[in-house]
């Protein structure tokens, strides 16, 4: 099976740009890290796939992007971060949500997140990060991001995402695409894209049938002369470390650290993004705080 990667296209004389990703390994790594139930795997996986593409859209190597969905459903929320190098990580606030499927048999991702908001934050190295928040349209992620691009970034876009979970809860396939209209896109071009999208199978149907990211874009932009520009790898990657976690502990008020030390029990900290456990003995904390 091919490793995860993204592809970028332009079409219609540069008035349309498109990004697509195959992210099965990335989403499976997240599922294993957080032991998620299927509906949460789908929610987190869709968000990871979209964030990877959105991160790649950023120009500076140091730029960081965060996508957060917060809702009143049992999942409560999901947080995903990505950089411009294809590294993505994320977690759901509740990993063991179980809901009956929708009438069409699909996982009820919208029901898991409920009503709430979608927030996209871009840290571009400026004094203040850019942040845009919109109400959730459906909680299904793709529709919510489509609305976000139109309302917050004024960029007409079509977002499609999918995660197919196997009977053993593992990820069979995952991925998606984002197609965006640039200023000056001709009406006839828009009509062609709308017509193509109406006949396009779902993301999971296309990936399950053996299609690759470039195949999805070529079909979505059929007759618009799509040209592939670049490909890039994608991975579930967390930059946490024992030292960074220790440094975070040491930012706490000294009285709180001494209180932890007085309990004479190892201090255990789990990374929210990748689930890695870090254990610090009280003697180590005592030595560090006295430095």
Beta strands, then each sheet from edge to edge (+ up, - down):
strand 1: 5-11
strand 2: 16-22
strand 3: 64-71
strand 4: 77-83
strand 5: 87-92
strand 6: 116-123
strand 7: 130-135
strand 8: 157-165
strand 9: 171-181
strand 10: 227-233
strand 11: 235-236
strand 12: 267-270
strand 13: 277-280
sheet 1: 8+ 9- 2+ 1- 10+
sheet 2: 7+ 6- 3+ 4- 5+ 11+
sheet 3: 12+ 13-
end
